[in-house]
Amino acid sequence: MDFVSIRIITGEITRLVEFYEKATGITADWSTEDFAELKTPSATLAIGSTRTVPLFAPGSSHPAEPQRDHRVPSRRRGPRTPESD
C-alpha cells in the first residue's frame, strides 16, 4: 500500500498553509480560498477550511475545542503523588 495523500481540515487555513510551506519549503497550490495542496514527489498534503466539510459529508464533523493542557505524561514508575506531578 502506498500512502499518497492526507487531508487536514482547519478553521485557520491561511495560517496552517503558511506553517506547512515554511516547514517543507514547498509552495502551496491554492484551488480556492478554502483549499490548498502541497505536493511532493511521493505524497500530497491537502488542507481544507472547515467550510469544505459540508461539501463532502454534511454534519460529519465539527471543529475541536482548543487544547489548553499540553503536558506530556511522565514516564516515571511508581504511584503518582501531587508532589511528583
Phi and psi in degrees as GROMACS dihedral restraints (atoms count N, CA, C in turn):
[ dihedral_restraints ]
;  ai    aj    ak    al  type     phi  dphi    fc
    3     4     5     6     1  -104.3    20    10
    4     5     6     7     1   132.0    20    10
    6     7     8     9     1   -89.3    20    10
    7     8     9    10     1   109.8    20    10
    9    10    11    12     1  -112.2    20    10
   10    11    12    13     1   -19.2    20    10
   12    13    14    15     1  -159.7    20    10
   13    14    15    16     1   156.8    20    10
   15    16    17    18     1  -143.7    20    10
   16    17    18    19     1   146.8    20    10
   18    19    20    21     1  -119.9    20    10
   19    20    21    22     1   134.4    20    10
   21    22    23    24     1  -115.0    20    10
   22    23    24    25     1   131.7    20    10
   24    25    26    27     1  -105.2    20    10
   25    26    27    28     1   132.9    20    10
   27    28    29    30     1  -144.3    20    10
   28    29    30    31     1   153.1    20    10
   30    31    32    33     1   -85.1    20    10
   31    32    33    34     1    -7.7    20    10
   33    34    35    36     1  -129.2    20    10
   34    35    36    37     1    66.6    20    10
   36    37    38    39     1   -62.3    20    10
   37    38    39    40     1   -43.5    20    10
   39    40    41    42     1   -60.7    20    10
   40    41    42    43     1   -46.0    20    10
   42    43    44    45     1   -62.9    20    10
   43    44    45    46     1   -42.8    20    10
   45    46    47    48     1   -69.7    20    10
   46    47    48    49     1   -40.1    20    10
   48    49    50    51     1   -62.8    20    10
   49    50    51    52     1   -43.7    20    10
   51    52    53    54     1   -59.8    20    10
   52    53    54    55     1   -40.9    20    10
   54    55    56    57     1   -59.3    20    10
   55    56    57    58     1   -50.1    20    10
   57    58    59    60     1   -70.3    20    10
   58    59    60    61     1   -29.2    20    10
   60    61    62    63     1   -63.7    20    10
   61    62    63    64     1   -44.4    20    10
   63    64    65    66     1   -67.8    20    10
   64    65    66    67     1   -41.0    20    10
   66    67    68    69     1   -67.9    20    10
   67    68    69    70     1   -34.4    20    10
   69    70    71    72     1  -103.0    20    10
   70    71    72    73     1   -21.0    20    10
   72    73    74    75     1    77.1    20    10
   73    74    75    76     1    13.3    20    10
   75    76    77    78     1  -106.9    20    10
   76    77    78    79     1   135.8    20    10
   78    79    80    81     1   -83.6    20    10
   79    80    81    82     1   132.1    20    10
   81    82    83    84     1   -74.1    20    10
   82    83    84    85     1   146.5    20    10
   84    85    86    87     1   -98.4    20    10
   85    86    87    88     1   115.4    20    10
   87    88    89    90     1   -92.5    20    10
   88    89    90    91     1   121.6    20    10
   90    91    92    93     1   -84.2    20    10
   91    92    93    94     1   -42.6    20    10
   93    94    95    96     1  -144.2    20    10
   94    95    96    97     1   178.5    20    10
   96    97    98    99     1   -69.6    20    10
   97    98    99   100     1    -9.3    20    10
   99   100   101   102     1  -110.2    20    10
  100   101   102   103     1     5.3    20    10
  102   103   104   105     1  -154.1    20    10
  103   104   105   106     1   128.4    20    10
  105   106   107   108     1  -139.9    20    10
  106   107   108   109     1   154.9    20    10
  108   109   110   111     1  -131.1    20    10
  109   110   111   112     1   140.2    20    10
  111   112   113   114     1  -111.8    20    10
  112   113   114   115     1   114.6    20    10
  114   115   116   117     1  -105.4    20    10
  115   116   117   118     1   132.2    20    10
  117   118   119   120     1  -116.8    20    10
  118   119   120   121     1   171.4    20    10
  120   121   122   123     1   -61.1    20    10
  121   122   123   124     1   -24.7    20    10
  123   124   125   126     1  -112.7    20    10
  124   125   126   127     1   -14.4    20    10
  126   127   128   129     1  -160.0    20    10
  127   128   129   130     1   163.9    20    10
  129   130   131   132     1  -126.2    20    10
  130   131   132   133     1   133.1    20    10
  132   133   134   135     1  -102.3    20    10
  133   134   135   136     1   113.4    20    10
  135   136   137   138     1  -100.7    20    10
  136   137   138   139     1   132.1    20    10
  138   139   140   141     1  -123.8    20    10
  139   140   141   142     1   122.2    20    10
  141   142   143   144     1  -121.9    20    10
  142   143   144   145     1   151.7    20    10
  144   145   146   147     1   -79.5    20    10
  145   146   147   148     1   164.8    20    10
  147   148   149   150     1   -61.5    20    10
  148   149   150   151     1   -20.2    20    10
  150   151   152   153     1   -69.6    20    10
  151   152   153   154     1   -14.2    20    10
  153   154   155   156     1   -83.9    20    10
  154   155   156   157     1   -18.7    20    10
  156   157   158   159     1   -57.7    20    10
  157   158   159   160     1   -47.3    20    10
  159   160   161   162     1   -61.9    20    10
  160   161   162   163     1   -21.2    20    10
  162   163   164   165     1   -67.9    20    10
  163   164   165   166     1   -30.3    20    10
  165   166   167   168     1  -102.1    20    10
  166   167   168   169     1   -40.7    20    10
  168   169   170   171     1  -155.5    20    10
  169   170   171   172     1    84.2    20    10
  171   172   173   174     1   -53.3    20    10
  172   173   174   175     1   131.5    20    10
  174   175   176   177     1    76.4    20    10
  175   176   177   178     1     6.0    20    10
  177   178   179   180     1   -80.6    20    10
  178   179   180   181     1   -18.0    20    10
  180   181   182   183     1  -153.3    20    10
  181   182   183   184     1   168.9    20    10
  183   184   185   186     1  -147.0    20    10
  184   185   186   187     1   154.6    20    10
  186   187   188   189     1   -61.8    20    10
  187   188   189   190     1   142.6    20    10
  189   190   191   192     1   -78.2    20    10
  190   191   192   193     1   155.2    20    10
  192   193   194   195     1   -76.1    20    10
  193   194   195   196     1   143.9    20    10
  195   196   197   198     1   -59.5    20    10
  196   197   198   199     1   139.2    20    10
  198   199   200   201     1   -86.2    20    10
  199   200   201   202     1   128.1    20    10
  201   202   203   204     1   -99.5    20    10
  202   203   204   205     1   -27.4    20    10
  204   205   206   207     1  -105.2    20    10
  205   206   207   208     1   107.1    20    10
  207   208   209   210     1  -107.7    20    10
  208   209   210   211     1    24.5    20    10
  210   211   212   213     1   -69.8    20    10
  211   212   213   214     1   142.3    20    10
  213   214   215   216     1   -92.9    20    10
  214   215   216   217     1   132.1    20    10
  216   217   218   219     1   -60.3    20    10
  217   218   219   220     1   145.1    20    10
  219   220   221   222     1   -70.7    20    10
  220   221   222   223     1   150.0    20    10
  222   223   224   225     1  -102.8    20    10
  223   224   225   226     1     9.3    20    10
  225   226   227   228     1   -69.7    20    10
  226   227   228   229     1   155.0    20    10
  228   229   230   231     1   -98.7    20    10
  229   230   231   232     1   159.7    20    10
  231   232   233   234     1   101.2    20    10
  232   233   234   235     1   174.4    20    10
  234   235   236   237     1   -68.0    20    10
  235   236   237   238     1   147.8    20    10
  237   238   239   240     1   -87.5    20    10
  238   239   240   241     1   136.2    20    10
  240   241   242   243     1  -127.8    20    10
  241   242   243   244     1   161.0    20    10
  243   244   245   246     1   -57.2    20    10
  244   245   246   247     1   -33.0    20    10
  246   247   248   249     1   -71.0    20    10
  247   248   249   250     1   -26.9    20    10
  249   250   251   252     1   -85.0    20    10
  250   251   252   253     1   -11.3    20    10
